[in-house]
Amino acid sequence: MPPAVLRLTTVDSEDRARIEITGDLDYDNADLLQEEVTALLTSRPDLQDLHLHCAQLGIVDSMGLSILLMIRRQTEAAQVGLHLDERPANLERLLDVTGTLEYFTGAPLSDAPHAHSQSVLPSVTEGEVRAAGNTRPDGTT
């Protein structure tokens, strides 16, 4: 069975663009989507929203996910809303398992207070670190 060739169709209006993705987004061709988005963002400085229509999207491998993450960073930097429309179950599952679903569906990073300085790790005081360091494997000090 030959690999599913990636086909991109761009439909745009004044302030919105939609790229219809058909085929696999994988190591062999994910860079085509990256190039298309980069060209679009470069040529359309007034773009407000970019919709990636994913209904006909096939396999998405690690390279495909990496490209989607890079696109998310590009659109964020350009202050363009990114929408992954009609995500198939396999893409939804991949985003969920990798912990990236909220990155694509949540509020833009620029809207989150202190988004770049917040840590996902709980705050630990110096005393707690010292106490934890002096604890034996059996839990005694």
N, C-alpha and C positions, 0 to 999 in steps of 0.2 A: 504494500500500500504506500503510495507516494506521500511525502509530508504535506500537510495542509498549508498552502501558500497564504501568506498574510495579504489581505487586500484592504486598503484604506480608501474611504470615500469621504471627502470633506464637503459639508453643506454649511454655508454661513450666511449671516445677515449682518447688519450694521455693527452690533455689539456682542454677538454670540456666534460661536462656531460649533459644529458638531462633526466629529470624526466617527464614522461607522467602521467598526473593526470586524472583519470577517476572516476566520482562520485562526491558526495557532500563534500565540505570542510567546516565542521561545528563543533560544540561543541563536538560531539561524536567521531570525528576521525581526527581533524586537527592536533593534536599532532603527528600523524603518519608521516605526511609530515615534520614536524619540526625534528623529530628523524632521518628521512632519510637524510635530508640535513645536519644535524649536523654530522652524521656518514660519509657522503661523504666529507665534508670539512675537517674533522679530518684525514681521511685516504688518502686524495689526496692533499698534500701541494702545488703541482705544478699546480693545477687546475686554469685555466684562466677564463673560462666562464661556468655558470650554466644556462641552459635553462629549464624553467618550461613550458611544453607543456600543454596548458589549453583548447584545443579544445573540450575535452569531460568532462570538469568541469561542475558540476551541480550547486547546491545552494552553495553560500558562505555567511555564517552568520558573526556576529561580531567576533567570535572566529577565524574563517577562515581568516578574514582580519587581525586580530591581529597576527596570525602566519605568514602571508605573510610579515607583517611589521618587525617581528622579523627576518625572513629569510633575508630580505633586509639589516638589520643591521649586521647580521652575515657575509653575503657575502661582504659587504663594509669593515668590519674589516679584513677579509681575503684577501682583494684586488682581489676579484673575481667578474667579471661582472655578473649581474643577468638580465635575459631576461624572460619576461612573454609572451610567444609566443602564437599566435592564441587565443587571449582573446575573450571569448564569450561576447555577448552584455550585459548580466547581470553583469559580472565582470567589464566590461568597465564602465558601469553605476555606480556601487558601488564605484569604484575608483574615478570617476568624482564627484559624490555627496559628498563623504567624503573628497575631496580635496587631495587625495593621488596619483592620476594618475601621476602627474609630478614626484613624489617621485620615482616611478617605471620606468618612461620613460625618465626622464631628465638626465643630466650629473651626474656622481657620485659625492657625497658630497665632496670627497677629491679633485676634480677638480675645485670646485667652490671657488672663492677667499673669504676667511674669512667666510666659510660656517657655522662654528659652532658659530661664534660670531655675525652674522648678525641677526637683529630683523626684523620681518615682520611688526612691528608697525612703524609709521612715527616718526622721531625724533622731540621731543618737547623741547623747551628751558624752563628754570626755570621761566622766565618772563611770558611765555604763560601759564604755569601751575598755577602761582599765579593769572593771569588775569582770567583764566577759573574758578578757585575756587571762585572768587569774583563775578561771574555772577549769577544773579537771573534767575529763570525759564523763565521769560518773555524776557530775553536777555539783560536787563539793568544792570548797575553796581551799 
